[in-house]
Amino acid sequence: MKLKQSCILGLTLAAALALSAADALALEIGGQPVTDHAEVAGQNLQLDGAGMRKKIIFDVYVAALYSVNKTTDANAVINGTAPRRMELRMMRGVSASTMHESFVEGLKANVSEAQLAALKPKIGALEKIFNEVKAVEKGDLITMDFIPGQGTKVSVRGKVYPLIAGDDFSAAMLSIWLGPKPVQDNLKAALLGKPD
């Protein structure tokens, strides 16, 4: 009888663990897992949305946006006063210089020339990170944590790089995906949890 009870208890525990693992995995895009939450600066964030970044016919990365309060308002995310996170899970190998150039193009499309000039040292700090990374490969994870009052914390493959200070840089970086001229319109919609 004890053996039967312990088997039932074991099966119940296994089922509960499987359900909690399924809860943690919000969705899968292009074979890449996207979790339903993240923790940034001690705050629990929830998934706003996720989608695939495509260039011509190629899948480049799966992007996922996390915030404290789920919203469909891009400006609320860009100018948020609570932590936010953007995760990029690479779908193909890309050189560091290509990755950095694509970020700079996104910045140029969404901030004024004066803002871009003011951000030059911070863009240089981001370039330094990617120069150290050298390249990203399929499956690599790039995480950008936007921490109000501090700045942007970038990690690549789990390695955390020095903080790039300033809420201005955080807002500019988020505008790459959520600004008036995002890198991809349907990706912006997906990140904000809007249907196509």
C-alpha positions in Angstrom: 0.0 0.0 0.0 2.8 2.4 0.9 4.5 1.7 -2.5 1.2 2.5 -4.3 0.8 5.8 -2.3 4.4 6.8 -3.1 3.9 6.1 -6.8 0.8 8.2 -6.8 2.6 11.0 -4.9 5.5 10.8 -7.4 3.2 11.0 -10.4 1.3 13.9 -8.9 4.6 15.8 -8.3 5.8 15.0 -11.8 2.5 16.3 -13.3 2.7 19.5 -11.2 6.3 20.1 -12.3 5.4 19.5 -15.9 2.5 22.0 -15.7 4.7 24.7 -14.0 7.3 24.2 -16.8 4.6 24.6 -19.4 3.4 27.8 -17.7 6.9 29.2 -17.7 7.2 28.6 -21.5 4.8 31.1 -23.0 5.3 30.2 -26.6 7.7 29.0 -29.2 8.7 30.9 -32.3 10.8 29.4 -35.0 11.7 26.6 -32.7 13.0 29.0 -30.1 11.4 29.0 -26.6 10.0 32.3 -25.2 9.3 32.3 -21.5 6.4 34.1 -19.9 8.4 36.2 -17.4 11.8 37.6 -16.6 13.3 39.3 -13.6 15.1 42.7 -13.9 16.4 44.8 -11.0 14.5 42.7 -8.5 11.2 43.1 -10.3 9.1 40.4 -12.0 8.3 41.3 -15.6 5.8 39.7 -17.8 5.9 39.0 -21.5 4.3 41.7 -23.6 4.8 39.9 -26.8 7.3 38.3 -29.2 8.0 37.9 -32.9 10.5 37.1 -35.6 12.8 39.7 -37.1 13.2 38.9 -40.8 15.5 40.5 -43.3 14.5 39.8 -46.9 13.8 36.1 -46.7 16.0 35.2 -43.7 15.0 34.8 -40.1 17.5 36.9 -38.1 16.3 36.6 -34.5 13.3 36.0 -32.2 12.6 39.2 -30.2 10.7 39.2 -26.9 9.6 42.2 -24.8 9.0 42.1 -21.1 7.6 44.8 -18.9 6.0 45.2 -15.4 2.6 46.0 -16.8 1.6 44.5 -20.1 0.7 47.2 -22.6 0.0 47.8 -26.2 1.3 51.4 -26.0 4.8 51.7 -27.5 5.4 55.1 -25.9 4.6 53.8 -22.5 7.3 51.1 -22.9 9.9 53.5 -24.5 9.5 56.1 -21.8 8.7 53.7 -19.0 9.6 54.4 -15.4 9.8 50.7 -14.5 12.3 48.1 -15.7 11.9 46.6 -19.2 13.8 43.8 -21.0 14.3 43.0 -24.7 15.6 39.5 -25.5 17.0 38.6 -28.9 17.5 34.9 -29.6 19.6 34.6 -32.8 18.3 32.5 -35.7 21.5 32.9 -37.7 25.2 33.8 -37.2 26.0 37.5 -37.6 29.2 39.4 -37.1 29.4 41.9 -34.2 29.9 44.8 -36.6 26.7 43.8 -38.6 24.7 43.6 -35.4 26.0 47.0 -34.2 25.4 48.6 -37.6 21.8 47.4 -37.6 21.2 49.0 -34.1 22.7 52.3 -35.3 20.5 52.2 -38.4 17.5 51.7 -36.1 18.6 54.6 -33.9 19.1 56.9 -36.8 15.6 56.1 -38.0 13.9 57.0 -34.7 15.9 59.8 -33.0 16.8 63.3 -34.1 20.3 64.2 -35.2 20.8 66.2 -32.0 19.8 63.1 -29.9 22.1 60.9 -32.0 25.0 63.3 -31.4 24.3 63.3 -27.7 24.2 59.5 -27.6 27.5 59.1 -29.5 29.6 58.0 -26.4 26.9 55.5 -25.4 26.7 54.1 -29.0 30.5 53.8 -28.8 30.1 51.8 -25.5 27.7 49.5 -27.3 30.1 49.1 -30.2 32.9 48.2 -27.7 30.7 45.4 -26.3 30.0 44.0 -29.7 33.7 44.2 -30.7 34.5 42.1 -27.7 31.7 39.6 -28.6 33.1 39.4 -32.2 30.1 37.4 -33.5 26.8 35.8 -32.5 25.7 32.4 -33.6 22.4 30.7 -34.0 20.8 30.1 -30.6 22.8 32.8 -28.8 20.8 35.1 -26.5 21.3 38.8 -26.3 19.5 40.4 -23.4 19.1 44.2 -22.9 17.8 45.2 -19.5 16.5 48.8 -19.3 16.7 50.0 -15.7 15.2 53.4 -14.9 17.6 55.8 -13.2 20.6 53.6 -14.2 20.8 52.6 -17.8 21.0 49.6 -20.2 22.6 46.4 -19.1 23.6 44.2 -22.1 24.4 40.5 -21.8 25.5 38.1 -24.5 25.5 34.4 -24.0 25.1 35.0 -20.3 28.1 37.3 -20.0 27.0 40.7 -18.5 28.8 43.8 -19.8 29.3 47.2 -18.1 26.1 49.2 -17.8 25.6 51.9 -20.4 24.3 54.8 -18.3 21.2 56.9 -19.0 17.5 56.7 -19.5 18.0 58.5 -22.8 20.0 55.6 -24.2 17.4 53.1 -22.9 14.5 54.9 -24.6 16.5 55.3 -27.9 17.4 51.6 -27.9 13.7 50.6 -27.3 12.7 52.9 -30.2 14.6 50.6 -32.6 11.7 48.1 -32.3 8.9 50.3 -30.9 9.6 53.8 -32.4 7.7 55.5 -35.2 10.0 53.8 -37.8 10.6 50.4 -36.2 12.9 47.8 -37.9 9.8 45.9 -38.8 6.2 46.9 -38.5 4.7 43.5 -37.8 7.5 42.8 -35.3 6.5 46.0 -33.4 2.9 44.8 -33.4 3.9 41.3 -32.1 6.1 42.8 -29.3 3.1 44.8 -28.1 0.9 41.7 -28.2 -1.2 43.1 -31.1 -2.6 40.7 -33.7 -1.3 40.9 -37.2 
